[in-house]
Amino acid sequence: MRRQWILLVLAALAGGCSRQGKLIIGVVPKGQAHIFWQTVHAGAVAAAREGGAEVRWNGPAVETEFSRQVQIVDSMINGRVSAIVLAPTDRVALVSVVERAAREKIPVTIFDSAIDTENYVSFVATNNYAAGQLAARRIGQILNGRGTVAILMNMPGSASTQEREKGFEDALSQEFPQIQIAARQFGMSDRAKSMAVAEDLLTAHPGLNGLFASNEPGSVGGAQALKSRKLTDKIKLVGFDSSPTLVDDLRAGAIDSLVVQDPFQIGYTAVKTALEKLRGQTPPRKIDTPARLIAIGDLDKPEVKQLLNPDLDRYLKQ
């Protein structure tokens, strides 16, 4: 009994430290390998610094490890962070820990990808359905409204990419009925797997005119497959997200265009909503951030340079 009492006192003191001193915002991305998440991290740190808070950043190594993400959120709850900012890898698997945080009065902001619970403060994300439509309209334009395309999808359970893929399919069927979707396959958020899947698609459907990849690993894998088969002049790739590799491929003509989010702004806004909630304000329930289509002719525009090359060292370098 005495040991239990001591543990309760220690837990209370730990919780008090995070709340009576500097606010600690636990930020949990889907993964850490891709530059998208590094840029989200920088935006989160920027908002925390501005608000006199601190970011505790931790996420799975790769985006398929939803069980690891559950463990990380549980650990942050046990550590009594002030608030949690979460990008759910799976819209169902993370429900239990989000609802646990709500029961323990730790506010949660969801970002990037939706979740099947209402127990959160705000949802901050790109309008992914509209972003998918943007990609479809680009494919429709460059194929002159005719042809056959394939979709290199992300992974099952990822709400954000599912919305992009649905937006793409809906816009094609409604606005470009003479463009047919020949196949859809998952790249499992992995560059090497995405390249292998793209090569399988190219082999199975030699008449393809276009390819849409709904995330960064898929876009990289798709571009690598087209380059390895020397098909960059024949098959037009519209990708999603950005990285130095993708920008190089866009500049070289291996990629026609990229639908690009603003991950810095997403991270910044998500942490800002958590801080507002902690300080007694009521942030908006949903905040959409726009996506932008970038083609080779846009790369030298100042606002595009800033979007594609954020100063990560300013926020992340120790």
Buried (B, 14 or more C-beta within 10 A) or exposed (E): EEEEEEEEEEEEEEBEEBBEEEBBBBBBBBBBBBBBBBBBBBBBBBBBEEBEBBBBBBBBEBBBBBEBBBBBBBBBBEBBBBBBBBBBBBBEBBBEBBBBBBEEEBBBBBBBBBBEBEBBBBBBBBBBBBBBBBBBBBBBEBBEEEBBBBBBBBBEBBBBBBBBBBBBBBBBEEEBEEBEBBBBBBBBBBBEBBBBBBBBBBEEBEEBBBBBBBBBBBBBBBBBBBBEBEBBEEBBBBBBBBBEBBBEBBEEEBBBBBBBBBBBBBBBBBBBBBBBBBEEEEBEEEBEBEBBBBBBEBBEEEEBEEBBEBEBEEBEEE
